[in-house]
Amino acid sequence: MCQAGEDYAVSAQRETLPVPRPGREQKCVKCAEGLPVVVIRAGDAFCRDCFKAFYVHKFRAMLGKNRLIFPGEKVLLAWSGGPSSSSMVWQVLEGLSQDSAKRLRFVPGVIYVDEGAACGQSLQDRVKTLAEVKLILQNTGFPWHVVALEEVFSLPPSVLCSASQEPAGTEEAYKTAVDSFLQQQHALGSEGCASPAQGEDQSHPSHSQEPLGMAGFPTAAQTEALSRLFSSIKTLTAKEELLQTLRTHLIVHVARTHGYCKVMTGESCTRLAIKLMTNLALGRGAFLAWDTGFSDERHGDVVLVRPMRDHTLKEVAFYNHLFGVPSVFTPAIDTKAPEKASIHRLMEAFILRLQTLFPSTVSTVYRTSEKLVKAPREGCASGPSSPSCLLCMCALDIDTTDSATAFGAQSSSHLSQMLPAEAGIPTTPCCGSGEGQAQSCHRGVGRRGDAQACVIEQLCYGCRVNMKDLPSLDPLPPYVLAEAQLRSQRAWVSKEIQEYLITDDDEEEEEESRAIKQEGENTGIGL
């Protein structure tokens, strides 16, 4: 029991503090010799060399475990200037150097997307940022591409078409490709009577190529159109989702134009854990395996890969600081936004705050994402011919006949309110073909409701929710509206000629043959 007048402060001062044990805590946990400079987790203290080996091994193991990038393939590195993507470019740069023990065998290129207009940057700030970007890209020695986000207004509608994809190679095919690549390297080195270093330089022509140049600034009309698009969106959540979608479309278009079959993004383990929880809140739970997995094959011929998904933001920050990885700071669209300004910001604050109290939070969420399986919805076919979302290009997860979600009735009532009040307006899409006529149909005064319905019905649940914050679809890039009109025309024409198509009645023929067979058996039994 507590005693009145007892002095607890004196007794607390008299307690002797535990003497720190010299020895093991002061040494690296891996080599037990060097002095630790980094503490990743509680009890995991690494020296400089061991931490570098640990960091590089994570990157190499992620690529080697999946075996998705074949030797000699062209890979586009999506660099935003941030810590994670800068560390990814640095890993590829060191992996292609002559000092690397096991050199990477693909041909890299770098792309940087200037999002200054969407983030409200002035022209002077954008020029200064692009000068820093150009200097860093020139030092890498890789072919590089600098494109402005305004170029989405000049993209063709074919960007939204999922091209046919070759079947994924097996482990034997990967080994065969590696052996063929090594034999080719040996032949190049022996024919030219060159030294091993010269032969290696020939195997990676990207080091000696000149940069592909920096795209000029977009026109004032494109910049104004992009600013008008983002200023018309009501919520920051919808702005961030649309910005990510347009950025992906632009990167995929550049990759297809220059022959890249893979695109590397620098999303870290922490960012993927936040993205997983955010997409659940946004109604994109059906596509978590594509949005957070190692590979994303929704675009068909261009596959997005995430080799940094095993690195936490803490590890990335330590590595960049210790080894001087250059990066460029650019304000994002949510810079200086309050915590509750968007679902992305709120979920980020929630995960990071929970991580400080429970250090295994990010790891637990991330490991859960690894168990997700890419499978189409029950009753829906998968493939290039299956219907896909107009924006995110995932499979459509909307079933208007499914009353369990009640989204079909909700969207139908919402669209019916937007239809013009005048009677007698035809509801079938116009018969005009071509990009220009498709745009004119969407921008017609009397058919504005049909245009809105034409686009909304081709979106998945998550994209429909985001498009509610866009009052009018007129500011959208022309390629989105044109592709929506073309898809609507194809669906209407297919429905009109359905009754004239010759189909095989396999089920009826099978039932007739089964009935004849049963009748023959009954006749035989009677005899």
N, C-alpha and C positions, 0 to 999 in steps of 0.2 A: 504494500500500500504506500501511497505517497505521503510524506511527512511534511507538515507545515513548517515553513522556514528553511527547508533544505536547499542548499545551494547546488543546483545542477550544473551551473557553468564551470565551477571549480573542478567538479568531478570529471567533466568532459575534457577539461584541459589536461588533467592528470593522466588521461588515457594515452598510452603510447601508440603512435601510428605504426602500421606494419612497415618494416624495412623492405624496400624493393630488392628483389633478388637479382643480382647481376648475373649475366650469362645469357641464357637462352632468349629472353625477351629482347636483348640488345643485338641479336643476330638475325639474319635472313632465315625464314622458315624453310627455304628450299635448299640453299647451299650451306647454311649454317656457318658461313664465314664472313660474308660482306655485311656492312652496316645497313640496316633498313632505311629506306627513304620514303616508302609508300606503305600505308596501312589500308588495304582494300576493305577487309572485314575485320571483325574482332579476332585478334590472334593471327591474322594473315599479314605479316610484315615482310615486304620484299625489298631486296637491294635493287639498284638500278638495272643491272644486267639481267637478273632473274625476272624482274617485272617486264622487261622488254621481250624476253623469250616467252613468258606467259601470255603476253598480249598478242604477239605475232602468231603463236600457236593457235589461239582462239580463231583468228581470222583464217588461217590456212586450214584448220580442221573443219570449219564450216563449209568451205569450198570443196574440200576433199571428201567430206562425208556425203554430200549430195551428188557430186559428180554430174553437175548439170552443164557446166561450161567446158566445151571440148577444146582441144588444142587448135590454135589457129583461128578461133572465132573472134569476130570483132565485138567488143563489149564497150558500151557507152556508160561512162561514170557520171551520174547526176550529182553535180557539185553545187551546193547552195552557198558556200562560204562559211558555213557553221562548223562547230567542232567535230561532229560525227562524220559528216561528209568529207571534211578536210583530212581527218585521220584515215578514212577509207582510201582517198587518193594517195596519201602518203604510204599506206601499206602496199598498194599496187606498184607505186614507184620504187619502193625498196625491193619488192618481190621480183621486179624485172631487172634489177641491177646485177652486175657481174659478181658482186660479193655475196649474193644470196646463195644459200646452200641448195635449195630446191626452187628453181626459178619458175615463175608463172609463165604459162604458155599461150595466153590469149593476147590479142592485139587491142589495147585500150584507146579510148578517146574520151574527152571531157566535154560536158555541156553545162553552161550556166544560163539560167533564166532570170532576166531582169524583171522584177516585180515592183519596181518603184512607182509606176503609175497607179497600181491598185492599192499601194500602201500610203499614197499621198506624199511621196518624195518630190522635191523640186528638181528642176532640170540640172541645176548646178550640183546638187548632191548625187544625182545619178551619174553625171559625168565623172565626178571624183571617185565614186565606187567602182565604175567600170575601168578606170585607170588602174586601180589596185588589183582588180580581177585580172586584167590583161597581163600585168607584171607577174603575178603568181602562175598563171597558165603558161606563160612563155618559159618560165623556169622549169616546169615539169617536163617539157620536151614532147608531150603528147599532142596529137591533133585536137584542137579545141573549137568549140562552137559557142558563141555568145548570142542569144536570141532574146528579144523583148517579148513580154507577155502580150503586147498589143498585136502580135502576129497571129493570134488565134482568129482574128477577124478576116484573115486571108487563107485559112485552112480549107481544104476541100472536104466535101461530105464523106469521102472514103475513109477519113480518119476514124469514123464511128463504125466502120465495118470490121468485124473480126476476120482477119485473113486465115486461110487454111493453114493448119499447123502440122508439121511432120511429126510422126509418132516418136515419143521419147525413146532414146537409145538405151539399150540394156547395159549391164556391167561389162559383158563381153565386147559390145560395140565401143564402149569407152576405152577399154584396154587396147582394142585394135587400132583406134584412132591415135592413142598415145604412142604405140609402137610405130605406126606409120609416120607420125610426126618426128619421132626420134631418128628414124631411118632417113627421112628427108633432110634433117639437120646434119646428119653425118655425111650424106652425099654432097650437100652444099659445101661443107667444110673441106672435104677431100678433093672435090673437083677444082676449087679455086686455090688449093694449096695454101690455104690461109691458116692463121693461128686460131686457137679455140675462141679467143675473144672476138676476132673478126667474124667467125661463123655465127657467134651468138648475136652480133650486131645485125647481121643479115636476117636473122630469124625474127627480129622485131623492128620492122621498118618504121614503126610509129615514132621511134626515137629520133630518126633523122629527117622525118617529114617536117615541112614548114607548117606553121599553124594555118588553119583554113580561113582565118580572117575573122574580124569582128563585124557583125552586122551593123549597118547604120541605124541611126535612131529612127523609130517609126514616124509616120506622118502625124501631123497635129490632129487630123480627123480620127485616126485610130486611137490616139491617146485620149481624146475627148470621149469617144465611144466607150472605152474601157472604164473611164472615170464615171460616166453616166450609168453604166451597168452596176458598178459596185455601190454607188451612192443611192441607187434606187432600192437596194436590198435593205430590209428593215432590221434584221438581227445580225449580230456578229457571227453567230453560229453558221448561218447560211452563207455568209461571206467567206468564211474559212473553208467550208465544204466546196463551194464553187471555185475558189481559187485553187484548191488542190486538184479538182477535176480538170480545169483548163490547163494547169501546168502539166498534168500527165498527158493530156491530148497533144500538147505541143512537143513534149519530149519524145513520145512515140512517133510522131510525124517526122521529126528530125532523124530518129533512129532508122526508120524505114527509108528515108530519102538517101541516107549515106551508107546503107547496107549493114547496120548493126542489128544483130539478132538477140542480144541480151542488153539489159539496162540495169546497172547497179545503183541502188539507193543506200544512203547512209543512216538508215533508221536503227537506233540502238535498242537495247533491251528495255530500257526505261521508257522510251518513247512508244514502243510497241505495246507495253503494258497499259500505258495511258490511252493509246489508240483503241485497244481492245475494249476497255470499259466505256470509252466515249462512243464507239460504234454501237455498243449494246444500248446505250441511252438514246441513240439516234435512230434506232429501229433497223440496224444493219446486221443483226445477229446471224442471219443466214449466210453472210459473206465474210465472216471472220477468218475463215481458213485462207481466203484469198488476200484479205486486207492485212493480215499479220503473219502469214506463213513465209517460208524462205523464198518460194517462187510464186509468181502470179501470172497465170497463162491466159487471162481473160482476153488479151489482145491478139492471140493467135500466133502470128509469126514473130512478135517481139515479146520476150519474157522478162518480167521484172524480178530481180533477185535482191535479197537483203543479206549481204555477208556480215554486217555489223550487228546482227540481232543477238549475239551472245555477249556483247560488251555493254556495261552499264555506263551511264553518263559520268559517274565518278571516275571510272577507269579511263574513259576517253579524256576527261579533263586533266588527269594526272599525266597521261602519256603525252598529250600535246604540250604540256608545260615542261616536262623533263627533256623532251627531244626537239623542242622548237618547231612544232608543226605550224606552218603559216595558215591564217584564216582571215576572213573579211567579215566585219560586223555590218549587217544591214538590218534596219528596222523592219519587223514583220507587221502584218496587218493587225495583230493583237498586242503590239508593243504599248506599254503603259496602260493597258486596259485593266479595269478592276477585276477582282477574282470572280465575281458573278456576272461578268459581261457576256459570257458564252458558256456553252456546255463543255467545250474544250478546256477553257481556263478553269472552270470549276472542277472538272475531273482531274486535271493536272495538279491543282492544289490539294485535292483530296488524297491522291495517290502519294504525292511527295510528303505530305504531312503524316500520312499513315506509315510511310517508309521510315521516317525518323523515329517513330515509336516502336515499330515492328520491322526490323531490318530485312525480313524475308518476304515482305509484301510484294515487291516487284518481281522477285524470283518466282513466287507462287503463281502470280497472274500470268507471267510469261510461260512457265512450264505448262500451264493449262492450255495456252494457245497452241502449243506443240502437239497436243492430242486431238486437235480438231481435224476432221477428215473432209476433203473436198468431194462432195457428192451432190448431184442435182436434186431438186425437190421431187418428192414422190409424185409420180404421174407426169413429170416433165422430162422431155428429152434434152440431152446435152450435146453440144456441138456447134459448129459455125452456123447451121441453119436454124437453131433454136432461137426464139425471141429473146432479145437482150435489152437492158435498160439503155435509154438514149444517151445518158450522161456517164454513168459509172461503168456501163457495158457489162454488168453482171446479169445473170439470168433473172427474168421477171419473176418476182415472188408474189404477185398480186393475182388473186383468183376472185373474180367478180361473183361467182356462184357460191363461194364459201361464205356462209353467214356467221361462222365462228368469229372471224376477225371483225366483221361488220364494216370493213373498209370499203367494200364494193358499194354498199348503199351510201356510205358517207361521201365517197368520191362522186357518185352519180348525182346526189343531191347538190353537191358543191358545183359541179359542172352545169347542172340544169339552171342554176341561178345566173350563170354567166352567159347563157345563150341569149340572143337578142329577142326582144319581146315581139317583134314583128312576126306575123305568121306568114307561111308560104315560102320561107327561105329554105332551099334544099339543104339536106344534111349530108349528102354524099360529097366526097372530096372532088375538087375540080379535076378536069382531065388534062390540065396543062402539064407539060413535062419540061424538065430542065431546071437548073438552079435559079435562074432569074424569075421564071414564072412561079416557082414554088415560093419564093420570097414575096412576090406580089400578092399571092393568095393569102399569105399570113398577115400581110399588112393591109388587107382590105378592111374597109370600115364595117360593112355589113356582115363579114364572116369572122369577126374577131373571136366570137365565142367558139366557133368550130376550130379555129386555129389553136385556141387554148386547150380545148379538149383533145385535139390531135396530138399535142405534145405531152399532156399530162398522162394520157392513157398508155404511153410508151415508156413510162418511168417506173422504177421500183418503189417500194414503200418509203425508203429513206429519202430518195430524191424527190418524191412527191411532197413529203413533209417540208423539205427545204424550199421547194418552189412556191410554197404558200406564202413565203416572205418576200416574193417577187411579185409586185402588183401586176405588172405587164410583162409579156414575153418579148416585146419588141426590142429591148436592149440586148438580147442574147446574140451571140455571134451568128452570122448567116449560115454557117455550115450545120449548126444544130437544127435550125428551122427548116433548112432544105432537106436534111436527112429525115426529119419527122414527116414532112410532106411526102417524100418518096416512099417511105414505109407505109404510110396511110394509103397511098395510091395502089401499091402492090397488094395490100390486104383487101382493098375494095374490089380490085379487078379479079383477084383470086376467088373472092366470094361470088362474084357475078358469073364467072365461067365454071363454077364448081359443078353445076348440074349438067354441063356439056362434056365434062371430062369422062373418059373411059377408064373405069376402075375394075380391078379384079375382085370378084366376090368370092374370096377364098373361104370365108366362113360358111356361106351357103353351099358351096361345092363340097366342103368337108362334111356338112350335115347330110347332104344328099347321099354321098358315098357311104357314110356311116349307116344311114337308113337302109340302103340297098344291101350292104353287107349283113346287117342284122336280119333282114328279110330272107337272105340266102341261107343263113345259119338256121333260122326257124324252119325253113322248108326242108333242109337236110335232116333236121331232128325229126320232123314229122314222117319223112320217108323211112 
